[in-house]
Amino acid sequence: MSGDVVIQLAQHALVIVMLVSAPMLGLGLIVGLMVSVFQATTSIQEQTLAFIPKIIAVFVAILIFGPWMLRIMVGYVTEIFRNLPLYIG
């Protein structure tokens, strides 16, 4: 296995990780901004108020985007196993 193949595999793995984590991080960011605006507007500075909606949003994102994320990851692993003889040889 040459260095170019290893770099290509690592690059593709990083792209897959960013693609799969984007829905959860994006939804958490949006909910966090909404909670921050609500806290600033109402002058409520409760620290737990910031975390609980974000945790719920991430769980909802996993429920909604879970099958899609699983399909992406299974496709990537299948591609690696399918091309394994090419990588080794």
N, C-alpha and C positions, 0 to 999 in steps of 0.2 A: 504494500500500500504506500503510495507516494505521498509526499507532503501536500501536494495540490489537492488530492482527493480528501485528505483529512480536513484541510481548510474549507473545502467546498461543503463537506458534511456538517462541519461546525457552523458555517454561515447559514446553511439551510435550517439547521436546528434552531438557531437564534431567531430566524424569521418566523418559524412555526411557533416558538414560545411567545413572541410579541403578538402574533396574530391571535393565538388562543387566549392570551390574558387581556387583550384589549377591551372586550365587552365588560368584563368585571371591573377593570380599572376605570373605564369611562363612566359607567353607571355610578360607581363609588364617588368619582370626582363630581359628577353632576349633583348627586344627593348631598355631598359635603358642602358644595357651594350654596345650595338652597338652604341647608340648615344654618350655615354661617350668616347668610342674609337675614334669615328669620331671627337668629340670636342678636344680631346687630340692631335690627328694627325694634325688637321688644325688650332689649336690655336684659335678657335672660342669659346668664353666664354659667349655666349648668354644664359641667364637663361631660357627663354621661349622655347628654342629649346629642352630642356630636357623633358618638360612636355607634349607638344602637341603630339609628336609621341607615348608616353606612353598612353595618353588618347585615341587616335585613336586605338591603339593595343588592349586596354581593350574592347572597343566597338566592334571591329572585333571578339574578343574572345567570347563576349556575343552572337553575331550573329551566330557564328559557333557552339559553344558549348551550346547555350541556350536550345534547345530541349532536349539534354542529361541531362543537369542540372535540368530541369523541371521534367523529368522522374524520376530522382533519388529522388528529394524532394517529389513528389507526391507518390512515392512508400513508402517512409519513413512515411509520414503522414497516408497513407492508412494502413500501418502495425500497427501504434499506435492505430488508431481507431478500427481496427479489433481485436486487443488484449486488448482493453480497459476493457472489462468485467473480463479478467484474472488479470489485474493490480489492479482493485478495489476490487475484491473478494478475 
